[in-house]
Amino acid sequence: MQRKCITLLDPVSWDDKNDTEIMLEYKKRKKLKGLLALCFSYGDETIHHWKAFSNGSSGCLIEFDAIAIIKAIDGIPSIKHGKVQYEKLREIEKKDRVIELEEIPFIKRWPYRCEAEYRVIKTSDKSEKYFDISIPLESINRITISQHMPEQIYKTIKNYLRELRGDPESRINRSTLYENKRWINRFRQY
């Protein structure tokens, strides 16, 4: 938020080596020197997202206005973006399944379908470590902080983020996936 940008990074650091390797294959086939990516999710908050992308007490979920983000991205040359398609191994192994080169960065294995991923990639003829895209802070709809973060630290971060945005009513909350009082209370009403 402080830098008012989102950052694309090299996929070589991703945990999912299936994903990393096919991105590197795309880079090789396109004869690129640089390939950077950023992944979003168009799905709802899930336990999977917390465990896979921000396991521990320091994570957060940032919900963006998708139209504003796409508008910020669309004018940049050499950037492509789109929903990831999830495929079963037995389907892509079929002899008649043709995988187009431009499909490669947007295909992922079926077990990851719960991620509901939207991917942004930047290709380049020079090696880059990162690429920043400026975004308006108004494109941030909500920030959800890890439920595992200690209460006092959460309050400090929440106040800091509200000041940074200049909006004391900003939607900055803690996740309630692991303990939701409304959910629990509904069952106590019987």
C-alpha positions as CSV (number, residue, x, y, z in Angstrom):
1,M,0.0,0.0,0.0
2,Q,2.8,2.4,0.9
3,R,4.3,2.0,-2.6
4,K,0.9,2.1,-4.3
5,C,1.7,-0.8,-6.6
6,I,1.4,-4.5,-7.2
7,T,4.6,-6.4,-8.0
8,L,5.2,-9.2,-10.5
9,L,8.0,-11.6,-9.6
10,D,9.9,-14.5,-11.1
11,P,7.9,-17.7,-10.9
12,V,11.1,-19.7,-10.1
13,S,10.5,-19.1,-6.4
14,W,7.0,-20.7,-6.4
15,D,6.4,-23.8,-4.2
16,D,4.5,-25.6,-6.9
17,K,7.4,-26.9,-9.1
18,N,4.9,-28.2,-11.7
19,D,3.8,-24.6,-12.2
20,T,7.4,-23.2,-12.1
21,E,8.6,-25.8,-14.7
22,I,5.8,-25.1,-17.2
23,M,6.4,-21.3,-16.9
24,L,10.1,-21.9,-17.5
25,E,9.2,-24.1,-20.5
26,Y,7.0,-21.2,-21.9
27,K,9.9,-18.8,-21.3
28,K,12.3,-21.1,-23.2
29,R,9.9,-21.7,-26.1
30,K,9.3,-18.0,-26.5
31,K,13.1,-17.3,-26.3
32,L,12.5,-14.8,-23.5
33,K,15.0,-13.4,-21.1
34,G,12.4,-12.3,-18.6
35,L,9.1,-13.8,-17.4
36,L,7.4,-12.4,-14.3
37,A,4.0,-13.2,-12.8
38,L,1.5,-12.3,-10.2
39,C,-1.4,-14.4,-9.1
40,F,-4.8,-13.3,-7.8
41,S,-7.8,-15.3,-6.8
42,Y,-11.3,-14.5,-7.9
43,G,-12.8,-16.9,-5.4
44,D,-13.8,-16.5,-1.8
45,E,-11.5,-16.7,1.2
46,T,-10.6,-20.3,1.9
47,I,-8.6,-22.3,4.4
48,H,-6.5,-23.4,1.4
49,H,-5.5,-19.8,0.6
50,W,-4.4,-19.1,4.2
51,K,-2.4,-22.3,4.4
52,A,-0.8,-22.1,0.9
53,F,-0.1,-18.4,0.6
54,S,0.2,-16.9,4.1
55,N,0.6,-19.7,6.6
56,G,1.3,-18.3,10.0
57,S,0.4,-15.1,11.9
58,S,1.7,-12.5,9.5
59,G,-0.5,-13.1,6.4
60,C,-3.2,-11.0,4.9
61,L,-5.7,-11.1,2.1
62,I,-6.2,-8.1,0.0
63,E,-9.5,-7.9,-2.0
64,F,-9.2,-5.7,-5.0
65,D,-11.7,-4.1,-7.4
66,A,-11.0,-6.3,-10.4
67,I,-12.1,-3.8,-12.9
68,A,-9.7,-1.2,-11.5
69,I,-6.8,-3.7,-11.5
70,I,-7.5,-4.8,-15.0
71,K,-7.6,-1.1,-16.1
72,A,-4.2,-0.5,-14.5
73,I,-2.8,-3.6,-16.3
74,D,-4.3,-3.3,-19.7
75,G,-2.3,-0.4,-21.0
76,I,1.1,-2.0,-20.3
77,P,2.8,-3.6,-23.3
78,S,4.1,-7.2,-22.9
79,I,1.5,-8.0,-20.2
80,K,-1.0,-10.8,-20.6
81,H,-3.6,-11.8,-18.1
82,G,-6.5,-14.2,-17.6
83,K,-8.2,-16.9,-15.6
84,V,-6.2,-20.1,-15.1
85,Q,-7.7,-23.2,-16.6
86,Y,-7.4,-26.3,-14.4
87,E,-6.7,-29.6,-16.2
88,K,-6.6,-33.2,-15.2
89,L,-3.3,-35.0,-16.0
90,R,-5.1,-37.7,-18.0
91,E,-6.7,-35.0,-20.2
92,I,-3.5,-33.2,-21.1
93,E,-1.8,-36.6,-21.8
94,K,-4.3,-37.4,-24.5
95,K,-2.6,-37.5,-27.9
96,D,-5.3,-35.3,-29.5
97,R,-5.0,-32.6,-26.8
98,V,-3.1,-29.8,-28.4
99,I,-1.6,-27.3,-25.9
100,E,-1.1,-23.9,-27.6
101,L,2.0,-22.0,-26.6
102,E,0.0,-19.0,-25.3
103,E,-2.1,-21.3,-23.1
104,I,0.9,-22.6,-21.1
105,P,1.1,-19.8,-18.5
106,F,-2.6,-20.1,-17.8
107,I,-2.9,-23.9,-17.3
108,K,-2.6,-25.5,-13.9
109,R,-3.1,-29.0,-12.4
110,W,-6.7,-29.9,-11.4
111,P,-6.0,-30.3,-7.7
112,Y,-5.4,-26.5,-7.5
113,R,-8.8,-25.6,-8.9
114,C,-9.9,-24.3,-5.5
115,E,-7.5,-21.4,-5.9
116,A,-9.7,-19.9,-8.6
117,E,-6.6,-18.2,-9.9
118,Y,-6.3,-15.1,-12.2
119,R,-2.8,-14.7,-13.5
120,V,-0.9,-11.7,-14.8
121,I,2.4,-12.3,-16.7
122,K,5.0,-10.0,-18.2
123,T,7.3,-11.1,-20.9
124,S,10.6,-9.4,-21.7
125,D,13.7,-9.6,-23.9
126,K,15.8,-8.6,-20.9
127,S,16.2,-10.2,-17.5
128,E,14.2,-8.6,-14.7
129,K,13.8,-9.4,-11.0
130,Y,10.5,-7.6,-10.6
131,F,8.1,-5.3,-12.2
132,D,5.8,-2.8,-10.4
133,I,2.4,-1.8,-11.6
134,S,1.0,1.4,-10.1
135,I,-2.5,1.1,-8.7
136,P,-4.9,3.5,-7.1
137,L,-5.4,2.8,-3.4
138,E,-9.1,3.0,-4.0
139,S,-8.8,-0.3,-5.9
140,I,-8.4,-2.0,-2.5
141,N,-11.9,-3.0,-1.4
142,R,-10.9,-4.8,1.8
143,I,-8.0,-6.1,3.8
144,T,-8.3,-9.3,5.9
145,I,-5.6,-10.0,8.5
146,S,-4.6,-13.4,9.6
147,Q,-6.7,-14.7,12.6
148,H,-3.4,-16.0,14.1
149,M,-1.9,-12.6,14.5
150,P,-1.8,-11.5,18.2
151,E,-4.6,-9.0,19.0
152,Q,-2.4,-6.1,19.9
153,I,-0.3,-6.4,16.7
154,Y,-3.5,-6.7,14.7
155,K,-4.9,-3.4,16.2
156,T,-1.6,-1.6,15.5
157,I,-1.5,-2.7,11.9
158,K,-5.2,-2.0,11.4
159,N,-4.7,1.6,12.6
160,Y,-1.5,2.0,10.5
161,L,-3.3,0.8,7.3
162,R,-6.3,3.1,8.0
163,E,-4.0,6.1,8.4
164,L,-2.0,5.2,5.3
165,R,-5.2,5.1,3.2
166,G,-6.5,8.3,4.9
167,D,-9.8,6.5,5.5
168,P,-10.7,5.6,9.1
169,E,-13.6,3.6,7.8
170,S,-11.5,1.3,5.6
171,R,-12.6,-2.3,5.6
172,I,-9.7,-3.9,7.6
173,N,-10.7,-6.9,9.6
174,R,-9.4,-10.2,10.9
175,S,-10.3,-13.4,9.3
176,T,-13.0,-15.4,11.0
177,L,-12.5,-18.7,9.2
178,Y,-11.1,-20.5,12.2
179,E,-13.4,-19.0,14.8
180,N,-16.6,-17.2,13.7
181,K,-18.7,-16.1,16.6
182,R,-21.9,-15.7,14.4
183,W,-21.5,-19.3,13.1
184,I,-21.0,-20.7,16.6
185,N,-23.8,-18.6,18.1
186,R,-26.3,-19.8,15.5
187,F,-25.8,-23.4,16.8
188,R,-26.1,-22.3,20.4
189,Q,-29.6,-21.0,19.7
190,Y,-31.1,-24.5,19.7
